[in-house]
């Protein structure tokens, strides 16, 4: 338990800027083996601010969620078994707000998308494992809208066309990975 508490303290200080002296740890629930399932890491000075930390049965941190004034406020962090970050999801007043990031195993960016008012509203981009863009376009109220572009892993255009209310329109053009137009695909 001491090792887990040390990891929690270190992560909380790094992620949220809180000092160990200004916080207290409360275990909320445990697995059958005594490992904590959920821990609340609460600031002593501000009773409305706390971090909920969830673990797996081996004691590995799976997610950290910041709260203030009874709602999610700040960046929720999801972790892999090796403590590598899976995703960063910013929240304001209980709604997703800001840029969400998802990561591949090696910590390369897999996705970046802008959220406003609790839904994806703005530019969304998926990436190949190599780091080059795979697909990009605007989402409105969580749905693909307007012009979208897809790319082959070598950076060549793969497809380009329009979505209206998340439905692909008939104006799509497709390319082979050598940059020539693919005449076999039609929408």
N, C-alpha and C positions, 0 to 999 in steps of 0.2 A: 504494500500500500504506500510506503514511503517513496518508492521509486515513481509510482504513478502520480503522487502528489507533487513531486519535484518536476516531472514532465509537465503537469498541468500549470504549475507556477511559471515555469520557463515559457511555455507557449502563451499563456495569458499576458505575461510581461511583454513578449515580443509582438503579439498580435494586437493587443489592446492598450498597451502603455500603462498598465496598473502595476504598482509595486506590491511585493509579497506582504509587506507590513500593513497595507491598506485593505487587505482582502481576507476572507475566510472561506474555507471549503466545507461543504455539507454534502455527505453522501446521501442520495435520495432513495436508491434502490440497489440491490446487489444480485449477482448471479448465484447459483447454488454453491459455487466454489469460493464465494466470498469476494470475488472481484466486483467492483462497482459497475452498475449499468449506467447510472446517471449521477452526475455530481453537479451541484450548483456552486459556482465560484462567485461570491457576492462582495461588492465593495462595502466597507463598513460605514464610510461617510455618506453614501447615497443609497438608501434602501431600495430605490427604484431601479438600480442598475445591477445586473448580474449576467453571468455567462453559464449556460447549460452545456455540460460536456457529456457526451454519450460514448460508451465503450462497447467493445465486443467481449465475449466471455474470457478472452485471454488478457484482458486489460489494455488493449490497444485503443487509442482514441479514434473514434469514427467521425465525430462531428462536434463542432463548437458553435453555439448559437448565442449571439449577444442580445440582451433585452434591456429596455429602459421604458419606464412609464407603462409597464404591462404589455408592451408590444416588441416585436423584433425590430431592433435598430442597430445597424452596423452590418458587418460582413459575416455571413454564416460560412463556415469552412468545413468541407468534407475531406476526410483523409483515407488513404489506402492503408493496408496492413503495415507497410513500412514507413508510415507517417508522411509519405509523399502526398501532396495536395491533389485531390480529384477535381474540386470545384470551389469557386468563390462566388457567393450570391449576396450582393448588397441589398439591404432592406432599410426602409425609412417608414416610420409609423405603421409597421406591420405589413407593408407592401414591398415587393421587389422594386428597387429603384437604383439605377446606375448600370455599370457594366458587369455582366456575369461572365465568368471565365470557367472553362473546363479544360482539363489537362490530360495528355497521354501519360502513360507510365513513366516515361523519362522526363516529365515535366514540360514538354513542349506544349504550346497552346493548341488545343483541339477545337475550341469554340470561343468566340467573343461576341456578345450580343448586348445591345442597349435595352434597358427596361425603364418604363415610365408608367406610373399609376398601376403598378402590380402586374403588368404584362409586357411582353417584348414589343416595344415601339421604337423603331429606329433601325440602324444598321446591324445586321447579323452576318457573321462570317464563320464558316467551318474551315478547318485547315487539314491538309494532309500531314502525316507524321513527319514529313521532311520539313514542314514549316511553311510551305507554299499554300496559297489559298486554294480551297476545293470548291466552295460555293459561297456566293455573297449576294446580298440584296436587302431590301427594307421589309420589315414586318410592321404591321399595324394591328393593334389589338391582338397580338400573338400570331397573326396570319401573314403568310407571304403575300406581298402586294407590289405591283409595279415590275420594273425590269430586274431580272435575276441573271447572274452569270455563273457558270460552272467551268472549272479548269481541270485539265489532266495534271497528273503529278509533276510532269516536266514543265508546267507553266503555260502550255498551249491552251487556247480556248477549247472547251469541250461542248458547251451549249450556252445559248443566250436566248432569252425570251421573256414573256410577260406572264405574271399571275394577276388575276383579279379575284379578290375574296378567296384566296388560297387555291384557286382553280387555274391550272395551266391553260393558257390560251393557245391558239393555233399558229402563232407567229414564231415558233421556236426554230432556231438553226443549230445544227450539230456539226462538230468538227472531229476529225481523227487526231490522234496524238502527234501527227507530223504537221498539223496546221491545215490540211486539205479538208474541204467540206465533205461530210459523210452523207452521201446521197441515198443511203439505205434507210435512214431515219427520217420520219416525217411525223408531225403532230397535226 
